[in-house]
Amino acid sequence: MLLATSCALAMISVPTTAWSADQPKTTATAAGKAKPAPKATPTPTPKPVPVDCAKVKCIALTFDDGPGKYADKLLDTFKKYKSKATFFLEGQYVKSRPAFAKRMVTEGHDIGNHSYSHPHLRELSEDKIREELTKTQDIVKKSTGKYPTTIRPPYGELDGRVSAIAAEMGMPIVLWNGGSRDWATKNEKAIYDEVLKNAKREGIILMHDWVEQTVTVMPKLLTALQKQGYHMVAVSSLRGAKDTKAGDVYPVGSEKDEDLPSESPTGDPDDFAQSPSDGL
């Protein structure tokens, strides 16, 4: 859905009077001839240790409708706090911001399929549902080298046809069990309070990377969650997600939550979505 060198090495890396940029790059031999100075052996960077959510308290922050125009700043924050997220991408925005989508994959975040143009899937024919999903699969693979591995239907709306097509495509459906209402309030304090109110172990929080206030409050929010003992991980790292099969819904039973729609924009996509070309 994650290291620091020793103090001694850090000190050596800083130029000093004795070790400056003007220091000769050769050393003298006994015969008075110069030979190249030995090259420093690079210190290998240790790989991050995976978070074991069976042993620690984990929560998954998820972002819909991206990559948004603030996604690079959001990724900077997650990198600084050594945290992971899950991004449910719209094909139209991956097309206009492929570098952001590629960075999400490169930096170890999960990516999911959020359709191409954010329609109400239940209002579409089966062929149109497939087209929305497969078009996004293809453009994400072209942009990042990796296919999305999960589906989050727009507005959290699904029916038997959507589930069957997800199973056909070999992908679980990921919803959420807590929100931020960032799209509605666009207020940093309100977003912060709402997320902390809904935070729980193994929770999946819905947010949006096109909401500027969400991105701005993220350092404060990650700090607060870490102080409460949370590890921010990608959905795939949560204990229950590992056993979810293609076409199944995770978290289990979330599709029956009557409050689910209130956490996601429910009107015309043009009311909240960005123009695919904005911010470029």
C-alpha positions in Angstrom: 0.0 0.0 0.0 8.1 2.1 3.7 16.1 5.1 6.5 18.6 7.0 7.8 22.4 6.8 7.6 24.5 6.9 10.7 25.5 10.2 12.3 29.1 9.5 11.4 28.3 9.0 7.7 26.2 12.1 7.7 29.0 14.1 9.0 31.5 12.8 6.4 29.1 13.7 3.6 29.2 17.4 4.6 32.3 19.3 3.1 34.7 20.7 5.7 37.9 22.7 5.6 39.9 19.4 5.6 37.5 17.6 3.2 36.5 20.3 0.7 35.5 20.4 -2.9 39.0 21.7 -3.7 40.7 18.7 -2.3 43.0 17.0 -4.9 41.5 13.9 -6.5 44.9 12.1 -6.6 47.3 10.8 -4.0 51.2 10.8 -4.3 53.1 7.6 -4.5 56.6 6.9 -3.2 58.0 7.6 -6.7 56.4 10.9 -6.7 53.8 9.9 -9.3 50.2 10.5 -8.8 47.6 7.8 -8.9 43.8 8.1 -8.7 42.4 8.3 -5.2 40.4 5.2 -4.2 36.7 5.5 -4.9 34.4 5.5 -1.9 32.4 2.4 -1.5 28.7 3.4 -1.6 26.6 2.4 1.4 23.7 0.3 0.3 20.3 1.6 1.3 18.4 -1.0 3.4 15.0 -2.0 2.1 12.0 -0.9 4.1 10.6 -3.5 6.5 7.0 -4.4 5.6 4.4 -3.4 8.2 2.8 -6.4 9.8 -0.8 -5.3 10.6 -1.3 -8.4 12.7 1.2 -7.0 15.2 0.6 -3.2 14.9 -2.4 -0.9 14.5 -3.0 -0.1 10.8 -5.2 2.2 8.9 -5.6 2.8 5.2 -6.0 6.3 3.8 -7.5 6.1 0.3 -7.9 8.9 -2.3 -10.4 8.9 -5.2 -10.7 10.7 -8.5 -7.0 11.2 -9.1 -4.4 11.8 -9.9 -5.4 15.3 -8.8 -3.4 18.4 -9.5 -2.1 18.4 -5.9 -1.0 14.7 -6.0 2.7 15.5 -6.1 2.5 17.5 -2.9 0.5 14.7 -1.3 3.1 12.2 -2.3 5.9 14.4 -0.9 4.1 14.3 2.5 3.6 10.5 2.5 7.3 10.0 1.6 8.4 12.4 4.4 6.2 10.5 7.0 7.2 7.1 5.6 3.6 6.2 5.0 1.7 4.5 2.2 -1.7 5.2 0.7 -4.1 3.8 -1.9 -5.1 5.8 -4.9 -8.3 5.0 -6.9 -7.6 6.5 -10.3 -9.8 7.8 -13.0 -8.5 7.0 -16.5 -9.2 10.5 -17.8 -6.8 12.0 -15.2 -4.2 9.4 -15.6 -4.2 10.3 -19.3 -3.5 14.0 -18.4 -1.2 13.4 -15.4 0.7 10.1 -16.2 3.8 11.2 -14.3 1.8 11.5 -11.0 0.4 8.0 -11.5 3.8 6.6 -12.3 5.2 8.1 -9.1 2.5 6.5 -7.0 3.6 3.1 -8.3 7.3 3.9 -8.1 7.0 4.9 -4.4 5.1 1.8 -3.4 1.5 2.9 -3.1 -1.5 0.8 -4.1 -3.4 1.9 -7.2 -7.0 0.9 -8.0 -9.5 1.4 -10.8 -12.1 4.2 -10.3 -13.5 4.1 -13.9 -12.6 6.3 -16.7 -15.1 9.2 -16.4 -16.8 8.6 -13.0 -20.3 7.6 -14.2 -23.0 5.9 -12.2 -22.2 2.3 -13.2 -25.6 1.0 -12.3 -27.1 3.2 -15.0 -24.8 1.8 -17.7 -25.1 -1.3 -19.9 -22.7 -4.2 -19.1 -20.7 -3.3 -22.2 -20.3 0.3 -21.1 -19.3 -0.8 -17.5 -16.6 -3.0 -19.0 -15.5 -0.2 -21.3 -15.1 2.2 -18.3 -13.0 -0.3 -16.4 -10.9 -1.8 -19.1 -10.1 1.6 -20.7 -8.7 2.7 -17.3 -6.8 -0.6 -16.8 -5.1 -0.1 -20.2 -4.2 3.6 -19.7 -2.8 3.0 -16.2 -0.7 0.1 -17.4 0.6 2.2 -20.2 1.5 5.1 -17.9 2.9 3.2 -14.9 3.8 -0.3 -16.1 1.3 -1.8 -13.7 -2.4 -2.7 -13.8 -4.7 -1.6 -11.0 -5.5 -4.5 -8.8 -8.8 -3.4 -7.3 -11.9 -1.6 -8.3 -13.8 1.2 -6.4 -17.0 2.0 -8.2 -17.8 5.7 -8.4 -20.1 6.8 -5.5 -19.6 3.4 -4.0 -22.5 2.2 -6.2 -22.6 -1.4 -7.4 -25.0 -4.2 -8.3 -24.8 -7.8 -9.4 -23.5 -6.9 -12.8 -20.7 -4.7 -11.4 -19.6 -7.5 -9.1 -19.8 -10.1 -11.9 -17.6 -8.0 -14.2 -15.1 -7.4 -11.3 -14.9 -11.1 -10.8 -14.5 -11.6 -14.6 -11.6 -9.1 -14.5 -10.1 -10.9 -11.5 -10.4 -7.8 -9.2 -11.8 -7.4 -5.7 -14.1 -4.3 -5.0 -12.8 -2.0 -2.3 -15.2 0.4 -0.5 -14.6 2.2 2.8 -15.8 2.3 6.4 -15.0 5.9 7.3 -14.9 9.2 5.5 -13.5 12.7 5.6 -16.3 14.6 3.8 -13.5 16.7 2.4 -15.3 17.2 -0.9 -18.2 18.7 0.9 -16.6 20.9 3.6 -13.3 21.8 1.9 -12.2 22.9 5.4 -8.9 21.8 7.0 -10.2 21.5 10.6 -13.4 19.8 9.5 -11.5 17.2 7.5 -9.0 16.7 10.3 -11.8 16.2 12.9 -13.8 13.9 10.7 -10.9 11.6 9.9 -9.9 11.3 13.5 -13.5 10.6 14.5 -13.7 7.8 12.0 -10.2 6.3 12.5 -10.1 2.7 13.8 -7.8 -0.2 13.4 -8.1 -1.8 9.9 -10.2 1.2 8.9 -10.4 2.4 5.3 -10.8 6.2 5.0 -12.2 7.9 1.9 -10.5 11.1 0.8 -9.7 13.0 -2.4 -6.4 14.3 -3.7 -8.1 17.0 -5.7 -9.2 18.7 -2.5 -6.5 21.2 -1.7 -7.4 21.4 2.0 -7.0 17.6 2.3 -3.5 17.8 1.0 -2.6 20.9 3.1 -3.8 19.3 6.4 -2.2 15.9 5.7 1.1 16.5 7.6 -0.9 17.5 10.7 -3.2 14.5 10.2 -0.5 12.0 9.8 1.3 13.3 12.9 -1.9 12.9 14.9 -2.5 9.4 13.6 1.0 8.3 14.3 0.8 9.7 17.9 -2.3 7.4 18.3 -0.2 4.4 17.3 -1.4 4.1 13.7 0.7 2.9 10.8 -0.6 4.3 7.5 -0.6 1.4 5.0 -1.9 0.5 1.6 -5.2 -1.4 1.5 -3.4 -4.6 0.4 -1.5 -4.6 3.7 -4.6 -4.8 5.8 -5.2 -8.2 7.3 -8.7 -8.8 5.9 -7.8 -7.6 2.4 -5.3 -10.5 1.8 -8.1 -13.1 1.7 -10.6 -11.0 -0.5 -11.4 -12.8 -3.7 -12.2 -11.3 -7.1 -15.7 -9.8 -7.2 -15.9 -9.8 -3.4 -16.4 -6.5 -1.5 -14.0 -5.3 1.1 -14.5 -4.4 3.9 -17.0 -7.2 4.3 -20.5 -5.8 4.6 -19.6 -2.2 3.7 -21.9 -2.3 0.7 -24.8 -2.5 3.2 -23.8 0.6 5.0 -26.6 3.1 4.5 -24.3 6.0 5.3 -21.8 5.0 2.6 -23.1 7.4 -0.1 -22.9 10.4 2.1 -19.1 10.1 2.2 -18.7 10.4 -1.6 -19.9 13.0 -4.0 -23.3 12.0 -5.2 -24.2 14.6 -7.8 -23.1 15.2 -11.4 -19.4 14.6 -11.8 -19.1 18.1 -13.3 -20.1 19.5 -9.9 -16.9 18.4 -8.2 -14.4 16.9 -10.7 -11.6 18.9 -12.3 -11.2 19.4 -16.0 -8.8 16.7 -17.2 -6.4 19.3 -18.4 -6.3 21.6 -15.4 -3.2 22.0 -13.3 -0.9 20.9 -16.1 
